[in-house]
Each structure stands twice: as C-alpha cells, then as structure tokens.
C-alpha cells in the first residue's frame, strides 16, 4: 500500500501577481510574513463615505473604493486593498489629528472593550471579492502618565484609534482580544490567505 503523500507546502502554491495597495508598513510586513510575492502600488483615493453606513459597512465601502481605482489598470493581477477602523459605542475613531486628540481617544478606550474592523477587497478580472473581519479588544485602565508617555513616542499619530497593538501601549495595556490578532494590526492574514486560495 502506498504511503499517503504529504500535502503541498503552502510555499509551493503559485498565486497570480499580487499588488498591495497600501502604504502601511504593518500590512507590508504581514504580507512578507505570509511568504507572498507582491509589489506596492499606491493611488490617492477619496475615503469619504455615506453617513448612513454602519462601521463594518464603512470599512468595506472604503476598501472597495480603493480597489475600484485599479479596475482599468490591471489584467492578470490581484489587487489587495484594506481599511481598518476602530469603533466604540458605535463611534468610529479615525487617526488622531493632534496629540490632544490622541489623548482623548486613548482615554475613551481605557478600561473598556472596543472593536477593530478591517474591510478587505481583492480585485481580480474586474470582480470584487470583499469581506470584513471584526476583533474585540479589551484595554486595561490606563493612567494619564501612561497615555502621555505613549503619545510622546509619536507612534499613535498614524493609526486608527491612536494605538498599535504591537507597540508599547499594546504590550502593557491590552488584557485580551477575541478574534484575529493580525486583524487588529491591520490585515487579517488567515482570512486573506483563505480568500486568495479561492481565486487561483
């Protein structure tokens, strides 16, 4: 009797050429950790959205809007776009505009649960393949000194909700998460890989 053959290594799977339409170094690092070959192409996209959308719908709407900007430019490639937002009490927290704004956001998140939602869109052959991943994040109670110290590093200023889970504030302030950790970083890698496999 023949021995069962081992499953093909994930690294032996050949994907179509991939474009990551994101300047986020965190998303780029996660793509590299997945072992995927990709190139980065950026386009300026208006990220406004209709006011009647839910937070999950907003994340999906913006991700799809980013992907549609590439629709006439690609042939055999798959474009990957994403939009991550932080939501608490139904309120969307974007990137802070000032250090004081960052302090207000982190004070609001302190000692409470919030949600991180990432809308992801894969554009292939003029078809959009989209999904939203949601993770629940629980912050410990933070004091003003901790919040001010983190803001002084400059790290919160380019992130939705004014924090990065992989940074100092995440190491000392986050009790637990329910859902994908990489989703909170900015790209739900497990779901992304699963969806990419469906397109080859």
N, C-alpha and C positions, 0 to 999 in steps of 0.2 A: 504494500500500500504506500502510495506516495505521501511524503510529509506535506502538511499544509504550507503553502507559500506565505511568507510574511507579507503584510500589507505594504503597499508602496510608501516610501518615505514621503512625508509632507514636502520635503525639499525637492523631490523629483517631479512634483506637479508643475506643469508649464502653464502659466497664465498668459493671456494676451498682454501686450504692453500696457502698463498702468501709469496713469497720471494722477498725482496727488495735488489737488488744487487748494493748497493750504500753506500759509507761511508759518504755521505753528511748529516750533522745534519739537514740541512734545508729540505731536502727531507724526512728524517725520521720524522721530526716534522709535515710536511704536511700530511703524511700518518696517523699519530696519530690523527690529527685534522679531518680526514675523518672518523675516527672511525673504521679503518681497523685493523684486527689482522694480523701481519706479523712477519717474522723473517729476520734478516740481514745475508746474506752470501756474502762474498767478494771473487773475483778472480782477479788475475793480468791479464790484457788484453792489448795487444799492440794496442794503439789508433792511429796508423798511418793510412793514407787513401790516395787513389789515388788523384793526383793533379788536375785532370780534373773535379772533382765534384764541384757542386755549394754549398754554405754554408748550405742550407737546406738538400741537399743530404749528406753532411758530417755528420751532426747531426744524421741523420737516419742511415747512414752506421756504425757509431761508436756504437750507441745504439744496433743495430742488432748484431754487432760483440761481444758486451758484453753478449748479451743473448745467442748467439750460444755456448759460452763457457760452458753453463749449459746443453746443449742438451742431453748429455748422462747420466746426474746425477739425473734427476727428473722424477717422474711418474705422480702423481695426482696434482702436484703443478703448480702454475702460477708464473713465474719469471718476475719481472718488472725491466727493465733497462732504463736508460735515459742518454742523453748527451746534455748539454746546452752550446751554444756558443753565442758570441756577434759579430755582423757584422756591419761594417760601410764602405760605398763606396765599397762594395764587398770584403772587407778585414776582415778576421776572427781574432778576438782578443782572444787569449787564456788567461791562467793565467800568471800574470807577473813574470818574472824571478828575478827581482831586484826591489828595491824601485824606482830607476830612471825609470825603465821600466813601473812601475805602474803610475808614474807621466806623462810619455809620453802618455799612454793610456787615462788617465782621461783628459788630456789637449786636446786630439783629440776628445773626446766625448763632451767636454764642449761647450755649446751653440748650440748643434746640435741634430738631430734625428738619432737614430740607431735602429737596430733590434736585438731582442733576440729570438733565435730559440732553441726549445727543441725537440730532437728526442726521442720518447718513443717506446719501444718494449716490448710486452707481449709474453712470450714463454709458450705455452701450448700444450702438446702432440705432440712435435716436429714441431709445426706450429708457425710461427712468425706473430704476429699481430702488425703492426707498424703504427705510424703517426708522423707528425711534426706539432708543434704549433708555430706560429710566433706572437710576440708582438712588437709594435713600442714604443720606449721610447724617450721622449724629455727632454734633460738636459737644465737647465738654464746655463748661462755663469758663470763659476766658476773662482775665482781668485787663484793665486798660494798659498796664505796662507791657503785657504780652502782645496785645494788639499793636501798640505803638512800636514795639521792637520789630515786629514782622513788617510793618509798613515802612520802617526805616531802611529795610533791605531793598526796597523798590520792586520786589517781586510781585506784589498784588496788582500792580497797575495795568497789566495787560491780560488780566484773567477775569472771566465772568464770575461774579460773586466775590471778587477781590481775594481769591486764595487759590493755591495749588496744593492738592492733596499730597503730592510728592515732595513738598517743601517743608520747612521747619514747622510752620503752623499745623500742617497735617500730621507731622510726627508727634507733636506734643498735644494737639487739641482735638483730634478726631477719635472718638471712642470706638465706633464701628460703622460699617456700611452694609446695607442689604442690596445685593446686585453686583454688577461688574465694576471692579476697581479701575480698569483701564478706561471705562466709560467716564468716570469722574476725572481722569487725567485728560480726556478729550477725544478718545476714539475707542469704541467697544470692539476690541480686536477679535474676540471669539465669534461674535455675531458677524462682523465684517468678513472674516475668513470663510465662515459658513456660506454667506451670500455670494462671495466671489466664486466659490466652488460651483454654485448653481449656474454660473454664467459661462463656464468653459465646456 
